[in-house]
């Protein structure tokens, strides 16, 4: 909580300074953000690293059964995801990422680029280095960040009630210790296991179909009666027979 208060205070000070110096541009962000700052309005036809950063934050809004490509190209799928994000937060849903959209993203993201309600430690109880998996430590951490933004969308869709993450990234040693499969997506950092809490495992499995997860395993699937597993595998595999998924 303290880091969010400090970041909000910093944002206010920077915004006030910009007002006094006359540097606030109507098409740009209201303030510089500690994680990432967008410096232009984005719409269909745009491309670049700023589009890719936007895609990561709206990847949890691709529509039922879809997965948004993080490719740095602002096409129809990205515009649709932006519209869903805007609608979810009560913004004008025009599919154009401008100051209001970025301000909402700034309010949601922490200085380390994790979303408001999830953090890197929560997605890695194995080791602090993110090493020892099937990808580099940097890739595993980046994959976990993308997972967290999808989980943030899932959480918001479920009335902003908490979601309990029970497992995220695993090194090969950690994965072996818990009896994970040798090709587990946890080894790539792009998987999360969710435990029951305010929502049942079936509610989580059903709702996850709207938030960009190709892999959904839950109650009724072997070894998954006590958690719902979500991941970013390359093709869709959903199986939670007890939940109708």
C-alpha positions in Angstrom: 0.0 0.0 0.0 2.8 2.4 0.9 4.5 2.1 -2.5 1.2 2.9 -4.2 0.7 6.0 -2.1 4.2 7.1 -2.8 3.8 6.6 -6.5 0.5 8.5 -6.5 2.2 11.4 -4.7 5.1 11.4 -7.1 2.6 11.4 -10.0 0.8 14.4 -8.6 3.9 16.4 -8.0 5.1 15.7 -11.6 1.7 16.6 -13.0 1.6 19.8 -11.0 5.1 20.7 -12.3 4.0 20.1 -15.8 1.0 22.3 -15.4 3.1 25.1 -14.1 5.6 24.9 -16.9 2.9 24.4 -19.6 4.3 21.1 -20.7 1.1 19.0 -20.5 0.1 17.9 -24.0 -3.5 17.0 -24.7 -2.5 13.9 -26.7 0.1 12.6 -24.2 0.1 11.1 -20.7 -0.7 13.3 -17.7 2.5 12.4 -16.0 5.6 10.3 -16.3 5.1 6.8 -14.8 7.8 5.0 -12.9 7.1 1.8 -14.9 6.5 3.0 -18.4 5.2 6.2 -20.0 3.3 6.4 -23.3 4.1 9.6 -25.2 1.6 9.4 -28.0 -2.0 8.4 -28.6 -2.2 5.0 -30.2 -4.7 3.7 -32.7 -5.0 1.2 -35.5 -2.0 1.3 -37.9 0.5 2.3 -35.2 3.4 0.0 -34.4 6.4 0.0 -32.1 7.5 -0.9 -28.6 4.8 1.4 -27.1 2.2 -0.7 -28.8 3.7 -3.8 -27.4 3.7 -2.4 -23.9 0.0 -1.5 -24.3 -0.8 -5.0 -25.6 0.7 -6.6 -22.5 -1.7 -4.5 -20.3 -4.8 -5.2 -22.3 -4.0 -8.9 -23.2 -6.6 -9.9 -20.6 -9.4 -8.5 -22.8 -9.1 -10.4 -26.1 -12.7 -11.8 -26.1 -13.9 -15.3 -25.5 -11.4 -18.0 -26.5 -9.0 -15.5 -28.1 -5.4 -14.6 -27.4 -4.0 -11.2 -28.2 -0.7 -11.3 -30.0 2.0 -9.2 -28.3 3.6 -8.2 -31.6 3.8 -4.4 -31.5 1.3 -3.9 -34.3 -2.0 -2.1 -33.5 -4.5 -4.1 -35.6 -8.2 -4.8 -35.2 -7.6 -7.3 -32.4 -5.7 -4.8 -30.3 -8.3 -2.2 -30.9 -11.0 -4.6 -29.8 -9.0 -5.5 -26.6 -8.6 -1.8 -25.9 -12.3 -1.2 -26.3 -13.1 -4.1 -23.8 -10.5 -2.7 -21.4 -12.1 0.8 -21.7 -15.6 -0.5 -21.2 -14.5 -2.6 -18.2 -13.3 0.6 -16.5 -16.1 2.9 -17.5 -14.1 4.8 -20.2 -15.3 5.8 -23.6 -14.9 2.6 -25.6 -13.5 3.9 -28.9 -10.5 1.5 -29.2 -8.1 4.4 -29.3 -5.5 4.5 -26.5 -5.2 8.1 -25.4 -4.8 10.0 -22.1 -7.8 8.5 -20.3 -6.7 4.9 -21.2 -3.1 5.5 -20.2 -4.2 7.2 -16.9 -6.2 4.1 -16.0 -3.2 1.9 -16.8 -0.9 4.1 -14.7 -3.3 3.8 -11.8 -3.2 0.0 -12.2 0.5 -0.6 -12.6 3.3 -0.5 -10.0 6.8 0.8 -10.5 8.1 -2.7 -11.3 5.4 -3.0 -14.0 3.3 -5.6 -12.1 -0.4 -4.8 -11.9 -2.0 -3.5 -8.8 -3.2 -6.7 -7.2 -0.4 -9.2 -8.1 3.3 -9.1 -7.6 6.4 -11.0 -8.8 7.0 -12.7 -5.5 3.5 -14.1 -5.7 4.3 -15.6 -9.1 7.7 -17.0 -8.0 7.9 -18.9 -4.7 10.7 -21.0 -6.1 13.7 -18.8 -6.1 14.4 -15.1 -6.4 16.6 -15.3 -9.5 14.0 -16.7 -11.9 16.7 -19.1 -13.1 16.8 -22.8 -13.6 13.7 -23.2 -15.8 13.3 -23.9 -19.5 13.9 -20.3 -20.5 16.2 -17.5 -19.4 15.5 -15.8 -16.1 14.6 -12.6 -18.0 12.1 -14.4 -20.2 10.5 -16.3 -17.2 10.0 -13.0 -15.4 8.6 -11.3 -18.5 6.2 -14.2 -19.0 5.1 -13.9 -15.3 4.4 -10.2 -15.9 2.2 -11.0 -18.8 0.4 -13.6 -16.8 -0.2 -11.2 -14.0 -1.9 -8.6 -16.3 -4.3 -11.3 -17.5 -5.0 -12.3 -13.9 -5.7 -8.6 -13.2 -8.3 -8.6 -15.9 -9.8 -11.9 -14.6 -9.9 -10.4 -11.1 -11.6 -7.2 -12.3 -14.2 -9.3 -14.2 -15.0 -11.1 -10.9 -16.0 -8.0 -9.0 -12.4 -7.2 -8.0 -12.4 -9.9 -5.3 -9.1 -11.4 -4.5 -7.6 -14.3 -6.4 -5.2 -16.7 -4.6 -2.2 -17.8 -6.6 -0.7 -21.0 -5.2 2.0 -21.6 -7.8 3.8 -19.7 -10.6 7.3 -20.0 -12.0 9.2 -23.2 -11.1 12.8 -24.1 -11.7 13.4 -27.7 -12.8 14.4 -28.5 -9.2 11.2 -26.9 -7.8 9.1 -28.6 -10.4 10.5 -32.0 -9.7 10.0 -31.5 -6.0 6.3 -31.0 -6.4 5.9 -33.8 -9.0 5.3 -31.5 -11.9 5.4 -32.8 -15.5 8.7 -32.4 -17.3 7.0 -30.1 -19.9 5.1 -28.0 -17.4 4.4 -24.5 -18.4 5.5 -23.5 -14.9 9.0 -24.0 -16.2 8.5 -21.1 -18.6 7.0 -18.7 -16.1 3.8 -18.4 -18.0 1.5 -20.5 -15.8 -0.4 -19.8 -12.6 -2.2 -22.2 -10.3 -5.2 -20.7 -8.5 -6.7 -21.9 -5.3 -10.3 -21.5 -4.2 -11.2 -18.4 -2.2 -14.0 -15.9 -2.8 -14.6 -17.8 -6.1 -14.8 -21.5 -6.7 -12.3 -23.2 -8.9 -15.0 -23.7 -11.5 -15.8 -20.0 -11.5 -12.2 -19.3 -12.1 -11.9 -21.9 -14.9 -15.0 -20.6 -16.7 -14.2 -16.9 -16.5 -10.6 -17.5 -17.6 -11.9 -18.4 -21.0 -12.4 -14.7 -21.6 -9.0 -13.5 -20.6 -6.4 -14.9 -23.0 -5.4 -18.2 -21.5 -4.8 -21.0 -24.0 -4.3 -23.5 -21.2 -7.1 -24.0 -18.6 -7.1 -27.1 -16.4 -9.4 -27.6 -13.4 -11.7 -29.9 -11.5 -12.4 -33.1 -13.2 -9.0 -33.1 -15.0 -6.5 -35.5 -13.5 -4.5 -33.9 -10.7 -6.4 -30.7 -10.8 -9.3 -31.1 -8.4 -7.7 -28.8 -5.8 -6.7 -25.9 -8.1 -7.3 -24.2 -11.5 -4.3 -24.1 -13.7 -3.9 -21.3 -16.4 -1.1 -21.0 -18.9 0.0 -19.5 -22.3 0.7 -22.6 -24.3 0.7 -22.2 -28.1 -2.6 -23.9 -28.8 -5.8 -24.2 -26.8 -6.3 -27.0 -24.4 -9.2 -26.5 -21.9 -10.2 -29.3 -19.6 -12.2 -28.9 -16.4 -14.9 -31.5 -16.9 -16.5 -30.9 -13.6 -17.0 -27.3 -14.5 -18.3 -27.8 -18.1 -15.0 -26.5 -19.5 
